[in-house]
Amino acid sequence: MPHYRNADQWHALFEQQKNSGLGIAAFCQQKNLTTSNFYTWRKKLKGALEPSDSGSNDWQPIEPAAASANSGVAVNSVWDLELTLPGGAVLRLRH
């Protein structure tokens, strides 16, 4: 019967392999994994659930440029954001 693993379990296996001193083929043989599954899941999950190297938040706030009271420039607080996602889904945000 095949053993199904979730993303956290795969990440734990990747970490174990990295710390084991074994090559991927030897590690997979020891853990009764196929190397093709190991590589497939490593590629699929690359970057997911891994902490950033910098340890800081990668999100940056976006703020409208401040207009001085005397500049005569009005700041428009209305915005639209549209993201086209894989599979053709479109996410639209408006304020």
N, C-alpha and C positions, 0 to 999 in steps of 0.2 A: 504494500500500500504506500503510495507516495506521501511524502511529508511536505505540507504546505507551510511556508513561512511568511510572516508579515514583514513590513519594511524595517521595523525595529530589530527583528531577529536577523535580517540580512546585514544591517549595519553592524550588529554585534559580531557576526561572522567575519565581516571585512576587517574589523578592528583586531579580532583574534588572529587572523591570518597575518596582518601587518606586524603584530607583536610576537608571532610564533617563530620567526626566523626561517620558516619554510617557504619554498616557492609555492605558487598557486596550485600547480598540479599535485604536489606532495600533500599540501594542506587539504585539498579537495578529496584526495584518496583517503586520508586519515579520517575526515569527517563524513565520508560516504556521500560526497556531492559530485555532480558532474561539473567539469570545468566550464562547459558551455553555459550552464545555469549561473555559475558564479560570475562569469563575465557579463552575461545578459543583465543580471540584477544589479551588478556594480554600475554598469552604464546607465540603466534605467533610473537608479536612485542617486546617481552622482550629484553631490551638492545638497540633496534633500536631507534634512534633519542634522546636517553637520554645522557646527558653530563656525562663525566667521573667523578668519585668521586674525583680524584686527580686534576682535572682541567688542566692536562698537556696532551700533545700529546703522545699517546701510541706507535706511530711509532718510530722506532729506525733505524738510518742509518747503513748500512752494508758497511764497507770499507775494501778493501784488506789490508792485513798486509803490512806495509811498509818495504821494503828491503833496507838495507843500501848499499851505493855504493860499499863498500869493501866486502860485504858478499858473492858475487858471486851467489846470489839467484836471479833469474829472476821472476818478478811479471807478472803473466798471466792476461791480462785485458779482456779475453774472458770468458763469463759465460753463463750458461743455467739454466733456472728456469722452472719447469713444475708443474702445479697445476691441480689435478683432482677434478672437481667440482661435486656437486650433480647432478644426472641425467646423469652422464657419460661424460659430456663435459670436454675437456682438454684444458688448457691455457698454451701455451709455449712461453717463452720469451728468446731471445738470444741476446748477445752483443759480 
